[in-house]
Amino acid sequence: MVLPTLSAESPRPGNVAVNSPPPSRTGRIFDIKRFSTHDGPGIRSTVFLTGCPLRCAWCHNPEAFVLHGLRDSPGVREVTVPALVRELERDLPYFDRSGGGVTISGGEPLCQPGFVCELLRTCRDRELHTALDTCGLVEPKALIEAAALTDLILYDLKVMDSAAHAAWTGQPNHTILENLQRLNDLEVAVWIRLPLIPGVSDDPRNLDAMIARLAATRFRRVSILPYHRIAEAKYQRLGLPNKLAGVEPPSVERIEDVRARFAAAGFDPHIGR
């Protein structure tokens, strides 16, 4: 597997005046979800970028990887950072009143690392709070650069056993766990996100392994995200196999059991955000 690199998106040299600002990068997005309350603090506008190195069986945004390499795809558009920031700033009244901001998600946003870092830098200059939602299977250099530019990282942890992780997501988790440790050594705020998938991530052994791993870090905020079936229609529309077709979401009692398990271990668990 080839991980995305920052150099891959470096602009080519051209006939640019000495004092001219560098040209803005262009990114590919497939949606902006406004008034989101599940992707960080306050009311947020979440930008969804195409591309992802994983193929999680429960992914609720399969269009992120299906549409990534296609031109003229319905719903996908190429945007520059200035144009996107102008669009996001329409929601400033909601950000200001709620303590919210912009969340960059996907797919995996760091599949487009140069665009994401420029977007984060511009948002910071405009005093917009930012959160970066990442699966962690990214080039360490890109993650470290993004971490220095964002206010919050939402970091997904799914399955702790590497072979099981590969079976359910298409890739082992070595890089994800290594990047988790890299973030532990930085000062950026991190919320761990656990997609609670029946028969996969809700296994007691998986939960215990995750708690043990996180206990050795500074991270205490854990967002428990129960599986839902909202994306089933997307799989049908895109002609993709759905490994979890017919699987029922976890019960309220099971969700509470998992929340209590993390709370008892000294974490700060939240359900749904």
Secondary structure, DSSP 8 states (H G I E B T S, - for coil): -----SGGG-----S--TTS-----EEEEEEEEEEESSSSSSSEEEEEES--S---TT-S-THHHHSTT-SS-TT-EEEEHHHHHHHHGGGHHHHHHHT-EEEEESS-GGGSHHHHHHHHHHHHHTT--EEEEE-S-S-HHHHHHHHTT-SEEEEE---SSHHHHHHHHSS-SHHHHHHHHHHHTS-SEEEEEEEE-TTTTT-HHHHHHHHHHHHTSS--EEEEEE---TTHHHHHHHT---TTTT-----HHHHHHHHHHHHHTT-EEEE--
